[in-house]
C-alpha cells in the first residue's frame, strides 16, 4: 500500500470536511462513523490495486523469461495492469 493508514485517515478527513463545508452532504450518522467507513473503503480499494500490481508483476516475469530484454518493462507492466483492471471490472 502506497499510503499509510494515517495518510488515508487524513485524506478522508479532508474530503469529509470539504464536503460538509460546501454543504454538499448531510450526515445521517455521526461523523466518526462516516469517517471510519470512508477509511475502510479507501484501504480496501488500495489493497485491490496492490493485488492487481502483484498479479501484473507475476505475468510480466513470465513474459520477461520468454522474451528477455526485448520489452520495455514499465510499458508492458502498464499494459498488463490495464488489461487486468478491465478483466476484473475494477475502477482505479
Buried (B, 14 or more C-beta within 10 A) or exposed (E): EEEEEEEBBEBBBEEBEEBBEEEEEEEEEEEEEBBBEBBEEBBEBBEBBEEBBEBBEEBBEEBBEEEEEEBEEEEBBEBBBEEBBEEEEEEE
